[in-house]
Amino acid sequence: MQRFEKTLQRMTKTDRAIKLTRVKYTTNGRKYIEFECVRYVMDSATGSFEPYSFNIGPKCSDLVFGKEQANGLPSTEAERRVELCGPNEIVFKIDTFARGLIKEFTGIFYIYQLMMLLIWYYYAYYYMGIVLTIVIIASGIVKIIVSTKSQQRVLEMATFHGRAKVFRDGIWTRVDCSNLVPGDVIEIEASHNELSVDCVLVKGQVVADESSLTGEALPVAKFPIKNIDRVYNREESEKTNTLIAGCHILEARPDVEGESVMAIILATGASTSKGSLVKDILYPMPISFIFLEHLKIVIPMLAIWGVVMLFLSMAMLGSATADAWFYGMITISQILSPLLPAVLVIGQSIAADRLRAQGIMCVDLARITLAGKVKVFCFDKTGTLTKEGLDFLGTHAIDKDKAEFKVVKTEFESFDDEMKQAMLCCHSLSMVGSQHVGNFVDIEMFKATAAVLDTRSGSTTMIIPNRISDNINTMHILKRFEFVHSHAYMSVVAMNTVTNRITVYIKGSFEKVQELVNPFTLPANFEAVSKSHSSTGCYVLAIARRELPEGTLAADLHTWTREQFEYGADMVGLLLFRNQLKPDTVTALEELRGGGCRVVMITVA
């Protein structure tokens, strides 16, 4: 059916969408248009309209704050970029009630309904005709109202308010958020307002709440981008250096007291992460659904049958009079009921109103019908089927002399010193007031130590143990390599403040850490034991460490690569966490299965 439809569209030249939009001009005379929230500028070489982009720099080293950003953007260049990229806004027009009426009631089904109702009135079916007219008009108006309210809610979500501190012409100045452009250097400040741009952090550390965009329940810590010769990847390796539009800045901490926390803008307006989300809501991609594909067959078949019945009715009446024509049309109305579209619209509108009461906005009401045809329901595990966090269970340490597992221990005081030190240091936690901020696993692990996290020193973090011993002293985290999914592990470089010895700690998936460490420190049954813990419902992480040679100074480590730090590490043991199901998970899954839905869990092994 789809192949036939595409062939027919090509033959009739209806396989393309044509929309009219006004051509505008910049102050320099360049043509541009605005379509679906995006500004397209005419390329004089090709004659086509393209979104204008500025080459901020493809590599991480290009984004580090240096000589190019020393004075910020000149005001003239910022004005030029506003004209080419457009203001830092997500602008779209909300349908007025009049426009909504035109869009809704000029559809082919409404025209068909009007024709059928005129015939009913011709035959003096006034009572039924009036009822149908009221139902059809009322359902259409309700749909318009619901759709307009949803558009208004999306506009409120997409609108940013406030002013930002930007570095231009060598001085700090405050401008309206709508005047920010890619390449601007801005100061990141803790604020109740949402961040209006996508940017990369170049100085200082930030704690941001991204829950409204990513679903991450806890705030996340962000760190300055490193000066490395690697292509910038905001979705993976540089995720911890990137701030996205729509997040709330809970804390901004400079590296040195009195300095600013700074970021370079990468994207504005509809080009940001939030802009893409809004565009997906306003202009959803067309989808192929079996119910709609069936309608493309059923409706023409019914229409053909209706035409056949029309001519049969006229033939049986023995003449081609107007009365015979109207009688035949009545026959068609019985086959293709004019009330059918109205019934669908009423159901969608009521469902949309119920969803709105639950805080769920729907702009395209036709999508609601699809929800009733879901056959497979896929869940993320952590935080959806299970509780948001993990419960720390204990450790399974390794005797490095014998390369054998010891017994599982659950009390921190009974853990080996090497495991205690790793738990104190190997994390990416920060503090906002008295609250730990970071990954759930890191928070639960650190809570078990009962230690104090002191981040007031700016560029370094101090770990103060709950109980000082000969081997467990206050630690300084000198360097941190953040967790990225492609690596599946993180590592930190920490210094004992008493002995000044520097140690590298590694934490990650047991499969990945197994590949990194000295094989002579691995028990023969390491993989079997790790998988055994996983099969009993545990979340398993491996810990490794490498003590740098005595006399190594912190100042000497700035030129070291990550591989140099981690090479030759010894396996320490396993960290065990328990992920409990939510109280209503079993009931919800049973209800879905009872409705004929197959339930699938999507999670990382």
RAGI-V959296 format. One line per field, one symbol per residue. phi: phi as a letter, one per 30 degrees, with the letter a starting at -180 (. if undefined). psi: psi as a letter, one per 30 degrees, with the letter a starting at -180 (. if undefined). Layout:
phi: ???
psi: ???
This chain:
phi: .ddddddddddchcdbccbcbddcbddcjddabbbhiccccddddciccbddbcddkdcdddcddbddceciddedddddddddcjddbccacdddddddddddccddddddddddddddddciddddddddddddddddddddddddddddddddddccbjbbcbcbhibdbcbdedcdbejdcbccbdaddddcbcbcdcbibbcbccddcciddcebcbbddcdbdbddbddbdcddccccdjdcddabcddbejdcdbbcdcbbhdddddddddddddbdddbcbeddddddcddddddddddedddddddddiacdddddddddedddddcdddedddddddddddddddddciccbdcddddedddcdcbcccdddicdcddcccdclbbdcdddchbdcddbccedcddeddeddddcdabdbbbiccdbldeddddddeddhdccccddidcccccddbdbdccbdbcddbbcddbddciababcbbddccidcbccbbldddddeddddddccddcedddddddddcjdccbcbbbbddedjdcdddcdcdcddddcdidcdclcccbccdddecdddddddddddicdcbccadd
psi: eeeeeeeeeeeghgglkkkklkklklfggkkllkkhfkkkkkjfefglkkkkkkiekflefffkjbeegegakkeeeeeeeeeeflliljklkkkleeeeeeeeggleeeeeeeeeeeeeeeggieeeeeeeeeeeeeeeeeeeeeeeeeeeeeeeefkklalljkjkhglklklkffgklkfkklkkkklflkkflklkkfklkkkkjgefeffjellkkklkklilikkkjffcegeffkkkkflkjekjjlekkflkjllkkellbffleeeeeeeeeeikkkljkeeeeeefeeeeeeeeeeeeeeeeeeeffglhleeeeeeeeeeeffejkffeeeeeeeeeeeeeeeeefggjkjejfffeefefgkfkjkkldkfdellelkkkealjlkjfefhlkalkkfkefflleeeeeeeeeilhllkjbgkkkakeeeeeeeeffglkjjgfgcflkkjjlejkaefjlkkkjekkjlkkefeglllljkkkfefgkkkkkkkakfeeeefeljffgklfgeeeeeeeeefggkjkkkkllkklkkfkkefffffkleeeefkglkkeakkklkjkllegeeeeeeeeefggkkkkkjlk.
